[in-house]
Amino acid sequence: MSHTLGIRQAQKQKTRQALLDAALGLLEQQSLSSLGLREVTRAVGVAPTAFYRHFRSTADLGVALVDEALGSLHPMVRTTVSSAGDSDERIARAIRLIAHHVDAYPAHVRFIARERHGGVQPVREAIRAQLTRFAEEVKAELATDPESEGWNDDDLLMLAHLYVDQMLITASLFLEAMETPDASEEAREHVTQVATRQMRLISIGRHHWLD
């Protein structure tokens, strides 16, 4: 009996993942608010009623995609602001990690960039909750840095949000460079240079904030 239940559970998880993958592919060309569940089930080859065994609605599916896109990034985000190395080394490390993630998961990055301010409220709220969690984690990492001595919690959280916002901006810039007709290493290098300057500006402001 347990073996049969295990097989059924594995099949259920496989179908759920197939629905998520199909939805992500369809969202390359449209927003979540315009996505119909019949489109998704047709792409997977299951009956529309099967959708409701996994998700309550397309909004619920969108929230699951947010978790898939951002849920595993928390260790990476903390690493980007780790105190290891000097300021330039930290900035270079952060930009490399962001570029690698965009290369590996462009559809997820595109989905978050589009739906962060999209028309599906539960998805916007899910993205906002994940970004807030990122900021809190970055704040905790920054608090261990000797450079943060004398900073109060509100200012540390403000700085953490600046870093998180800059990571999103940098990811979007790498995605745009990837999608341009003449996508090239030169375009990526330009994004790297721009992102480096922007990160340095935040770093300079940080060093002089208590002045």
Secondary structure as GFF3:
##gff-version 3
##sequence-region A 1 211
A	DSSP	alpha_helix	2	26	.	.	.	ID=ss1
A	DSSP	three_ten_helix	32	34	.	.	.	ID=ss2
A	DSSP	alpha_helix	37	44	.	.	.	ID=ss3
A	DSSP	alpha_helix	48	51	.	.	.	ID=ss4
A	DSSP	alpha_helix	58	70	.	.	.	ID=ss5
A	DSSP	three_ten_helix	71	73	.	.	.	ID=ss6
A	DSSP	alpha_helix	74	80	.	.	.	ID=ss7
A	DSSP	alpha_helix	87	104	.	.	.	ID=ss8
A	DSSP	alpha_helix	106	115	.	.	.	ID=ss9
A	DSSP	alpha_helix	121	143	.	.	.	ID=ss10
A	DSSP	three_ten_helix	146	148	.	.	.	ID=ss11
A	DSSP	alpha_helix	153	179	.	.	.	ID=ss12
A	DSSP	alpha_helix	185	208	.	.	.	ID=ss13
###
